[in-house]
Amino acid sequence: MDIKITPQKLTGEIAAITSKSAAHRALICAALSKEKTRISFRDNSKDISATIDCLSAMGAGITGGIDFFDVSGITQKKNAPVIDCKESGSTFRFLLPLSAILCNNAKFIGEGRLPERPIADLLNTLRANGVNFSADKLPFEVSGELKNGEYILPGNISSQFVSGLLFALPLLSGDSIIRLTSPLESKAYADMTVNMLKNFGIGITQSEDGYIVKGGQKYQSCPEHVIKQSTAHSTEVENDWSNAAFFLAAGALSSGGKGVCVTGLDMDSAQGDKKIVKLLKEFGADVEITDIWSGKDKKTMIFVSPNELEGLETDVSEIPDLLPILAVISAFAKGQTTLYNASRLRLKESDRLSSVCEMLRALGADAEEKPDALIITGGGNLKGGIADSKGDHRIAMSAAVCACFCEGEVIIKGAEAVEKSYPRFFEDFAKLGGNYVVCVR
């Protein structure tokens, strides 16, 4: 699907959507619990659906409603399930270690760039601890049984490797150690996993170079939050900073406009991408955070309004998902912006360093791609044109925000990529005044 956007400043209020990172983790923990669990969230996506389908294939019972899923835990080993992760790297890396405990001879398959995304270091440490693979990349079959012991991994490839092990190792009879040979990048995502595990009764100890995991632990579903007239315990999934960043950034760019307010975000979240608030301030935007109380319920409102923006230098190793929208802000800020320590973005749904640079140049920005960085010389005056999403949801959403502030119309090719994480992105885009139409091919 291609869409055409006519420039129009975004303004107004929008509610943040469910965090898919938190939803993955909550669904997995619920599937490992003895009790029936209700996972409450409003927004689904292709990646969350992939995790639901894979957990179901592994033996979990999952039924859905409008704003919740009821999850019955896996009670016995599944023989030879086909685990289709679609394009979800989180689903794949989280469930791979678990499959060697919960399944006999599971087969993993995937789509898009997923078979090409790095997995060798995780396979090697799993092989060293009792697991066999029929190939070194998808599709492959998994056999053997995971054993407790020492798991050695580099920290600079993917925090998802660590999270996958943290889900699985507590189920083993003996204790295990995760030893990292380099500092863990995107550590906030591992922190999210540790926090979710704690909510389900699993204790993890952080060490100087990794994690210590006691064996023989049991997942327990939040017994203090029993739903009235229901046998299920309830876990409410927090909202998403990564996707909210697109509209918060739009508020900073709406020169002459009133700005954008996003509600429902948690300033105490472990999500690393809440750093967008700090970065918007550093660019020069006006940011106001207000808590409104109704009884015991708190509504947090983050209002971003435009101001004179200036370029900056920032390390994105801990916030890789923010790079595309930070690059868009940079194109309209005065001076030069450098986004560095970004080499891992080449291994996402697209080579994001290349695809972001190409998108900005196509719309008239001055952007330069380095091996592990982007350098953008700002100043605005982007003419518009044709931007290719490269099948990457974050490129499509960044291009849509950028299009609102170009001089001419913008066509985004492959705009349906937003369904991976934010299916109603263009619906919310229109609520804030975004002007788009679907192109007829």
Sequence and secondary structure as in RCSB ss.txt:
>XXXX:A:sequence
MDIKITPQKLTGEIAAITSKSAAHRALICAALSKEKTRISFRDNSKDISATIDCLSAMGAGITGGIDFFDVSGIT
QKKNAPVIDCKESGSTFRFLLPLSAILCNNAKFIGEGRLPERPIADLLNTLRANGVNFSADKLPFEVSGELKNGE
YILPGNISSQFVSGLLFALPLLSGDSIIRLTSPLESKAYADMTVNMLKNFGIGITQSEDGYIVKGGQKYQSCPEH
VIKQSTAHSTEVENDWSNAAFFLAAGALSSGGKGVCVTGLDMDSAQGDKKIVKLLKEFGADVEITDIWSGKDKKT
MIFVSPNELEGLETDVSEIPDLLPILAVISAFAKGQTTLYNASRLRLKESDRLSSVCEMLRALGADAEEKPDALI
ITGGGNLKGGIADSKGDHRIAMSAAVCACFCEGEVIIKGAEAVEKSYPRFFEDFAKLGGNYVVCVR
>XXXX:A:secstr
  EEEE     EEEE  B HHHHHHHHHHHHTBSS EEEE S   HHHHHHHHHHHHTT EEEE SSEEEEE   
S EES EEE TT HHHHHHHHHHHHHHEESEEEE  TTGGGS  HHHHHHHHTTTEEESSSSSSEEEEE    SE
EEE SSS HHHHHHHHHHGGGSSS EEEEESS  TTHHHHHHHHHHHHHTT  EEEETTEEEE SS  B   GGG
B TT S EEEE  B HHHHHHHHHHHHH TTS  EEEES  TT   GGGGHHHHHHHHT EEEEEEEEETTEEEE
EEEEE    B  EEE TT GGGHHHHHHHHHHSBSEEEEES GGGGGSSS HHHHHHHHHHHHT EEEEETTEEE
EE       EEEE TT HHHHHHHHHHHTTSSS EEEETGGGGGGT TTHHHHHHHTT EEEE   
